[in-house]
Amino acid sequence: MSPSEDDSPFATACRATTCAEFVCALNQLRLSRGLSYQQVSDHAGAHVLPKSSAHAMCTLRFPKREDQLRAFLTGCGEPAEALDGWLAQWRRVTASRANRRPHPAAQLVQSSARGFSPPE
């Protein structure tokens, strides 16, 4: 990354093409504010965000619901006017084909079909 390129957490989220990259942007936001997972949880305001959920969203689990992401962003001190930008990036990454996985039942049908030979 060149020194002139924006390396803010939001810019990282804007560049994210995978769920893992977006999760890294969330952790970058938390670290840039010097917050612990407990502090993020405590500052989530009217939103409920357990400490364990804050940790999971920074290390392994892409937020599945908008309210989870709002709570995390609020807990990190993001201003209300910045939330829509983050949510737009979350929706973009969520909709990305690179992040779609077949339903487990579809995977089972596909794997079963590969080994299937019709009776003669």
N, C-alpha and C positions, 0 to 999 in steps of 0.2 A: 504494500500500500504506500503510495507516495505521501509525503508530508502534507500536501495540499488536499488530499482526499479526507473527507469527513469520517472520523472514526468514532463518532458518538454512538451510544447504544441504539438510538432510533435509526441512524444511518445503517447500522449493522442489520437491524430488522428489515429495513428497506431492501437491502441486498440479499437477504435470506431467500434461498430457493428450496430449502428442506426444513422439516420440523426441527431437526437437530440444530441447524443454524439459527433458527428463531429462538430456541431455548437458550442458546449461547448469548443472544442479544439481551434476553431477560436477565441472565446472570450478570452480564456486563453492566446493565442498569443498576442492579442491586449493589454490585461492588463499587461502581462509580459514586454511589451515595454513601458508601461506608456502612451499610446496614447488615445486621445479622438476620437470619431467617425469622427469629423471634420478633425483631423490630419491625420487619415487613408485616408480619401477622398483627402486631399491636397497632400499627398505623393504618390498617386497612379500612378504618372508619366504620361506616354502617355496614360494610360488607364483612362477611365472615370468611376468614382465610386461616385455617390452621397452620401452625409452623411447619408441619410435615408436608403440607401442600405447597407452601412457599419453597421448601427445599426441593421437592419433586419437580416443580416448574423450572428450577434453575439447573437441574442435573440430568433429568431423564424423561420427564413427562411433558409433552406438548399440551398446553391447556385445551381441554375439550369444550369448555363452555365460556361464553363471553363474560359471564359474571365472575368467573375465576380470574380471568385476565384483568378485568376492571379492578378487582380487589387487590391483585398483585401490584398493578401500576399505581393505584392509590396508596398502597402500603409503601411503595418506593418514593412517594412524594411527587409523582408526575402531576402537573396541573391539569385541571378538568379539560381545558382546551386542547391538550395534547392527546387525550385518550382516543379521540376519533381516528387520528393518524395511526396510532398503534393498532387499533381494532381493524382498520382497513388492511394493514399489512398482515395481520393474523388471518383475516378472511382470504387474502390472496394466497398465502402459504397453505392454508387449509384446502383451498380449491385446486391447488397445483397437482397435476397428474403424477409428478414424482413422488407424492406423498400418499397416493391412493394404494390401498392393498385390497386384494380380493377378499370377499367375505370368507370366513373359514369353511363354510359349507361349499362354496364355489371351489375352493382349493381341493377339498375332499373329492368332489365330483370330477375335477380335472385329473387328479392323480389316479383315481379309480378308472377313469376312462382310458388312460394311457395303457393300463395293463389288461384291458378288456378285449377279448376276441369273441366275436359273435359265433354262436354254434353253427356248425355246417350241416 
